[in-house]
Amino acid sequence: MNSAAAVQNALTPSVPTEVADAARTYVDNVFDLTVAANNEKIGVDDLNKQNDATNSAIDTLQKVCGLPR
């Protein structure tokens, strides 16, 4: 969650739109995963799906930033 907060805090108007969109998607997914993980009514399969979505968001953010995987 700290990494998501750091990414969110780094978003300024000078960040290119493509990067900002990918960053916001990453932040949203991390927060959604954190909330889901703290809900005892959420099953493991749903958590795995949310984790996969978060991993995909990380991959997209790395790609638009030109970072190696």
The first five atom37 places (N, CA, C, CB, O) and aatype in JSON, in Angstrom:
{
  "aatype": [12, 2, 15, 0, 0, 0, 19, 5, 2, 0, 10, 16, 14, 15, 19, 14, 16, 6, 19, 0, 3, 0, 0, 1, 16, 18, 19, 3, 2, 19, 13, 3, 10, 16, 19, 0, 0, 2, 2, 6, 11, 9, 7, 19, 3, 3, 10, 2, 11, 5, 2, 3, 0, 16, 2, 15, 0, 9, 3, 16, 10, 5, 11, 19, 4, 7, 10, 14, 1],
  "atom_mask": [
    [1, 1, 1, 1, 1],
    [1, 1, 1, 1, 1],
    [1, 1, 1, 1, 1],
    [1, 1, 1, 1, 1],
    [1, 1, 1, 1, 1],
    [1, 1, 1, 1, 1],
    [1, 1, 1, 1, 1],
    [1, 1, 1, 1, 1],
    [1, 1, 1, 1, 1],
    [1, 1, 1, 1, 1],
    [1, 1, 1, 1, 1],
    [1, 1, 1, 1, 1],
    [1, 1, 1, 1, 1],
    [1, 1, 1, 1, 1],
    [1, 1, 1, 1, 1],
    [1, 1, 1, 1, 1],
    [1, 1, 1, 1, 1],
    [1, 1, 1, 1, 1],
    [1, 1, 1, 1, 1],
    [1, 1, 1, 1, 1],
    [1, 1, 1, 1, 1],
    [1, 1, 1, 1, 1],
    [1, 1, 1, 1, 1],
    [1, 1, 1, 1, 1],
    [1, 1, 1, 1, 1],
    [1, 1, 1, 1, 1],
    [1, 1, 1, 1, 1],
    [1, 1, 1, 1, 1],
    [1, 1, 1, 1, 1],
    [1, 1, 1, 1, 1],
    [1, 1, 1, 1, 1],
    [1, 1, 1, 1, 1],
    [1, 1, 1, 1, 1],
    [1, 1, 1, 1, 1],
    [1, 1, 1, 1, 1],
    [1, 1, 1, 1, 1],
    [1, 1, 1, 1, 1],
    [1, 1, 1, 1, 1],
    [1, 1, 1, 1, 1],
    [1, 1, 1, 1, 1],
    [1, 1, 1, 1, 1],
    [1, 1, 1, 1, 1],
    [1, 1, 1, 0, 1],
    [1, 1, 1, 1, 1],
    [1, 1, 1, 1, 1],
    [1, 1, 1, 1, 1],
    [1, 1, 1, 1, 1],
    [1, 1, 1, 1, 1],
    [1, 1, 1, 1, 1],
    [1, 1, 1, 1, 1],
    [1, 1, 1, 1, 1],
    [1, 1, 1, 1, 1],
    [1, 1, 1, 1, 1],
    [1, 1, 1, 1, 1],
    [1, 1, 1, 1, 1],
    [1, 1, 1, 1, 1],
    [1, 1, 1, 1, 1],
    [1, 1, 1, 1, 1],
    [1, 1, 1, 1, 1],
    [1, 1, 1, 1, 1],
    [1, 1, 1, 1, 1],
    [1, 1, 1, 1, 1],
    [1, 1, 1, 1, 1],
    [1, 1, 1, 1, 1],
    [1, 1, 1, 1, 1],
    [1, 1, 1, 0, 1],
    [1, 1, 1, 1, 1],
    [1, 1, 1, 1, 1],
    [1, 1, 1, 1, 1]
  ],
  "atom_positions": [
    [[0.82, -1.18, 0.0], [0.0, 0.0, 0.0], [0.87, 1.25, 0.0], [-0.93, -0.01, 1.19], [0.48, 2.28, -0.56]],
    [[2.05, 1.18, 0.62], [2.95, 2.33, 0.62], [3.38, 2.7, -0.78], [4.16, 2.05, 1.48], [3.5, 3.88, -1.11]],
    [[3.62, 1.68, -1.62], [4.04, 1.97, -2.99], [2.92, 2.67, -3.76], [4.45, 0.68, -3.72], [3.19, 3.58, -4.55]],
    [[1.68, 2.27, -3.54], [0.55, 2.91, -4.22], [0.41, 4.36, -3.78], [-0.76, 2.14, -3.94], [0.15, 5.24, -4.6]],
    [[0.6, 4.61, -2.49], [0.52, 5.98, -2.0], [1.65, 6.83, -2.58], [0.58, 6.01, -0.46], [1.45, 7.99, -2.92]],
    [[2.83, 6.24, -2.71], [3.96, 6.97, -3.28], [3.7, 7.31, -4.75], [5.25, 6.15, -3.15], [4.0, 8.41, -5.2]],
    [[3.15, 6.36, -5.49], [2.83, 6.61, -6.9], [1.76, 7.68, -7.0], [2.35, 5.3, -7.6], [1.87, 8.6, -7.82]],
    [[0.75, 7.58, -6.19], [-0.33, 8.56, -6.22], [0.19, 9.96, -5.89], [-1.44, 8.17, -5.23], [-0.19, 10.93, -6.54]],
    [[1.06, 10.06, -4.91], [1.61, 11.36, -4.51], [2.55, 11.94, -5.56], [2.34, 11.24, -3.2], [2.76, 13.15, -5.6]],
    [[3.1, 11.08, -6.42], [4.02, 11.55, -7.46], [3.29, 12.08, -8.69], [4.94, 10.43, -7.86], [3.92, 12.69, -9.56]],
    [[1.99, 11.86, -8.77], [1.24, 12.33, -9.94], [1.07, 13.84, -9.88], [-0.14, 11.64, -10.02], [0.42, 14.38, -8.98]],
    [[1.64, 14.5, -10.84], [1.53, 15.94, -10.97], [1.02, 16.24, -12.37], [2.9, 16.66, -10.69], [1.01, 15.36, -13.23]],
    [[0.59, 17.47, -12.62], [0.11, 17.81, -13.96], [1.14, 17.59, -15.07], [-0.34, 19.25, -13.98], [0.77, 17.45, -16.24]],
    [[2.43, 17.56, -14.72], [3.46, 17.39, -15.75], [3.65, 15.93, -16.16], [4.77, 17.95, -15.25], [4.37, 15.65, -17.13]],
    [[3.03, 14.99, -15.45], [3.14, 13.57, -15.81], [2.31, 13.34, -17.08], [2.64, 12.65, -14.64], [1.15, 13.72, -17.15]],
    [[2.93, 12.7, -18.09], [2.19, 12.44, -19.33], [0.9, 11.65, -19.05], [3.08, 11.67, -20.33], [0.85, 10.81, -18.15]],
    [[-0.12, 11.92, -19.83], [-1.43, 11.31, -19.64], [-1.37, 9.79, -19.63], [-2.38, 11.76, -20.73], [-1.99, 9.15, -18.78]],
    [[-0.63, 9.2, -20.54], [-0.54, 7.74, -20.62], [0.05, 7.16, -19.33], [0.33, 7.32, -21.84], [-0.42, 6.14, -18.83]],
    [[1.06, 7.82, -18.8], [1.68, 7.36, -17.56], [0.73, 7.59, -16.38], [3.02, 8.1, -17.32], [0.58, 6.72, -15.53]],
    [[0.09, 8.74, -16.34], [-0.84, 9.05, -15.25], [-2.01, 8.07, -15.23], [-1.36, 10.49, -15.38], [-2.43, 7.63, -14.16]],
    [[-2.53, 7.74, -16.4], [-3.65, 6.79, -16.46], [-3.22, 5.41, -15.95], [-4.18, 6.67, -17.9], [-3.95, 4.78, -15.18]],
    [[-2.05, 4.96, -16.37], [-1.55, 3.66, -15.91], [-1.28, 3.7, -14.41], [-0.27, 3.28, -16.68], [-1.54, 2.72, -13.71]],
    [[-0.75, 4.81, -13.93], [-0.47, 4.94, -12.5], [-1.76, 4.92, -11.68], [0.3, 6.24, -12.22], [-1.82, 4.26, -10.64]],
    [[-2.77, 5.62, -12.15], [-4.06, 5.62, -11.42], [-4.69, 4.24, -11.41], [-5.03, 6.63, -12.06], [-5.28, 3.83, -10.41]],
    [[-4.58, 3.51, -12.51], [-5.1, 2.15, -12.56], [-4.37, 1.27, -11.55], [-4.98, 1.57, -13.98], [-4.99, 0.47, -10.86]],
    [[-3.05, 1.42, -11.48], [-2.26, 0.67, -10.51], [-2.7, 1.0, -9.09], [-0.76, 0.97, -10.68], [-2.94, 0.1, -8.29]],
    [[-2.81, 2.28, -8.78], [-3.21, 2.71, -7.44], [-4.59, 2.16, -7.1], [-3.21, 4.25, -7.33], [-4.8, 1.61, -6.01]],
    [[-5.54, 2.29, -8.01], [-6.89, 1.77, -7.77], [-6.87, 0.27, -7.48], [-7.79, 2.06, -8.98], [-7.55, -0.2, -6.57]],
    [[-6.09, -0.47, -8.26], [-6.03, -1.92, -8.08], [-5.39, -2.3, -6.75], [-5.26, -2.56, -9.22], [-5.84, -3.24, -6.1]],
    [[-4.34, -1.59, -6.35], [-3.69, -1.89, -5.06], [-4.67, -1.64, -3.92], [-2.41, -1.04, -4.88], [-4.79, -2.46, -3.01]],
    [[-5.37, -0.51, -3.97], [-6.32, -0.21, -2.9], [-7.49, -1.2, -2.9], [-6.84, 1.23, -3.05], [-7.95, -1.62, -1.84]],
    [[-7.96, -1.57, -4.1], [-9.04, -2.57, -4.18], [-8.59, -3.91, -3.6], [-9.5, -2.75, -5.65], [-9.35, -4.56, -2.88]],
    [[-7.37, -4.32, -3.92], [-6.85, -5.58, -3.39], [-6.71, -5.52, -1.88], [-5.49, -5.91, -4.04], [-7.03, -6.49, -1.19]],
    [[-6.24, -4.42, -1.37], [-6.07, -4.26, 0.08], [-7.41, -4.34, 0.8], [-5.38, -2.94, 0.4], [-7.53, -5.0, 1.83]],
    [[-8.41, -3.67, 0.25], [-9.75, -3.7, 0.86], [-10.31, -5.13, 0.79], [-10.7, -2.7, 0.15], [-10.87, -5.63, 1.77]],
    [[-10.16, -5.77, -0.35], [-10.69, -7.13, -0.51], [-10.0, -8.1, 0.45], [-10.51, -7.59, -1.96], [-10.65, -8.99, 1.01]],
    [[-8.7, -7.94, 0.62], [-7.95, -8.85, 1.49], [-8.38, -8.72, 2.95], [-6.46, -8.59, 1.36], [-8.21, -9.65, 3.74]],
    [[-8.92, -7.57, 3.3], [-9.36, -7.35, 4.67], [-10.84, -7.7, 4.88], [-9.13, -5.91, 5.06], [-11.38, -7.49, 5.96]],
    [[-11.48, -8.21, 3.85], [-12.88, -8.6, 3.94], [-12.96, -10.12, 4.03], [-13.7, -8.07, 2.72], [-12.68, -10.82, 3.06]],
    [[-13.34, -10.62, 5.17], [-13.36, -12.06, 5.37], [-14.41, -12.78, 4.52], [-13.6, -12.37, 6.81], [-14.4, -14.01, 4.44]],
    [[-15.3, -12.03, 3.88], [-16.32, -12.64, 3.04], [-15.84, -12.86, 1.6], [-17.57, -11.77, 3.03], [-16.52, -13.5, 0.8]],
    [[-14.67, -12.31, 1.29], [-14.11, -12.46, -0.06], [-13.34, -13.78, -0.12], [-13.19, -11.25, -0.42], [-12.5, -14.06, 0.73]],
    [[-13.63, -14.57, -1.14], [-12.98, -15.86, -1.29], [-11.59, -15.76, -1.91], [0.0, 0.0, 0.0], [-11.23, -14.73, -2.49]],
    [[-10.85, -16.82, -1.79], [-9.49, -16.86, -2.32], [-9.48, -16.66, -3.83], [-8.82, -18.19, -1.97], [-8.6, -15.97, -4.35]],
    [[-10.43, -17.24, -4.54], [-10.48, -17.09, -5.99], [-10.65, -15.62, -6.39], [-11.62, -17.93, -6.58], [-10.03, -15.15, -7.34]],
    [[-11.49, -14.91, -5.66], [-11.69, -13.48, -5.95], [-10.43, -12.68, -5.63], [-12.88, -12.93, -5.14], [-10.07, -11.75, -6.36]],
    [[-9.76, -13.04, -4.55], [-8.51, -12.36, -4.22], [-7.45, -12.62, -5.28], [-8.0, -12.82, -2.84], [-6.68, -11.72, -5.64]],
    [[-7.4, -13.84, -5.78], [-6.45, -14.16, -6.84], [-6.73, -13.36, -8.1], [-6.49, -15.66, -7.16], [-5.8, -12.88, -8.76]],
    [[-8.01, -13.2, -8.44], [-8.38, -12.39, -9.61], [-7.96, -10.94, -9.42], [-9.9, -12.48, -9.88], [-7.44, -10.3, -10.34]],
    [[-8.19, -10.42, -8.22], [-7.8, -9.04, -7.94], [-6.29, -8.89, -7.96], [-8.36, -8.58, -6.58], [-5.76, -7.88, -8.44]],
    [[-5.58, -9.89, -7.45], [-4.13, -9.86, -7.47], [-3.61, -9.89, -8.91], [-3.55, -11.04, -6.68], [-2.67, -9.18, -9.25]],
    [[-4.23, -10.7, -9.76], [-3.86, -10.75, -11.17], [-4.07, -9.4, -11.84], [-4.66, -11.84, -11.9], [-3.24, -8.96, -12.64]],
    [[-5.18, -8.74, -11.51], [-5.45, -7.41, -12.07], [-4.4, -6.41, -11.61], [-6.86, -6.93, -11.66], [-3.96, -5.56, -12.39]],
    [[-3.99, -6.51, -10.36], [-2.96, -5.62, -9.83], [-1.63, -5.88, -10.53], [-2.81, -5.79, -8.31], [-0.93, -4.93, -10.9]],
    [[-1.28, -7.14, -10.71], [-0.04, -7.46, -11.42], [-0.06, -6.95, -12.85], [0.19, -8.97, -11.42], [0.95, -6.46, -13.36]],
    [[-1.2, -7.04, -13.5], [-1.34, -6.52, -14.86], [-1.16, -5.01, -14.88], [-2.71, -6.91, -15.44], [-0.54, -4.46, -15.79]],
    [[-1.71, -4.34, -13.88], [-1.56, -2.89, -13.79], [-0.1, -2.5, -13.59], [-2.42, -2.32, -12.65], [0.36, -1.51, -14.14]],
    [[0.62, -3.29, -12.79], [2.06, -3.04, -12.59], [2.8, -3.2, -13.92], [2.65, -4.0, -11.53], [3.63, -2.36, -14.27]],
    [[2.5, -4.26, -14.65], [3.15, -4.49, -15.94], [2.89, -3.34, -16.9], [2.65, -5.81, -16.56], [3.8, -2.89, -17.6]],
    [[1.66, -2.86, -16.94], [1.31, -1.75, -17.83], [2.05, -0.48, -17.43], [-0.2, -1.5, -17.81], [2.56, 0.23, -18.29]],
    [[2.11, -0.2, -16.14], [2.81, 0.99, -15.67], [4.3, 0.91, -16.01], [2.62, 1.16, -14.16], [4.88, 1.89, -16.46]],
    [[4.92, -0.24, -15.8], [6.32, -0.41, -16.16], [6.54, -0.19, -17.65], [6.82, -1.81, -15.75], [7.5, 0.44, -18.07]],
    [[5.63, -0.73, -18.45], [5.76, -0.62, -19.91], [5.67, 0.83, -20.35], [4.67, -1.46, -20.61], [6.51, 1.28, -21.13]],
    [[4.68, 1.58, -19.88], [4.52, 2.97, -20.33], [5.66, 3.85, -19.82], [3.17, 3.54, -19.87], [5.95, 4.89, -20.4]],
    [[6.3, 3.43, -18.73], [7.45, 4.19, -18.21], [8.75, 3.76, -18.86], [7.56, 4.02, -16.7], [9.79, 4.38, -18.62]],
    [[8.71, 2.71, -19.67], [9.92, 2.25, -20.34], [10.86, 1.5, -19.41], [0.0, 0.0, 0.0], [12.06, 1.44, -19.66]],
    [[10.31, 0.92, -18.34], [11.14, 0.18, -17.39], [11.2, -1.29, -17.76], [10.61, 0.34, -15.96], [10.2, -1.84, -18.23]],
    [[12.33, -1.93, -17.56], [12.4, -3.36, -17.85], [11.6, -4.15, -16.84], [13.85, -3.83, -17.87], [11.41, -3.73, -15.7]],
    [[11.16, -5.27, -17.27], [10.37, -6.14, -16.38], [11.26, -7.1, -15.67], [9.29, -6.89, -17.15], [10.79, -7.92, -14.88]]
  ]
}
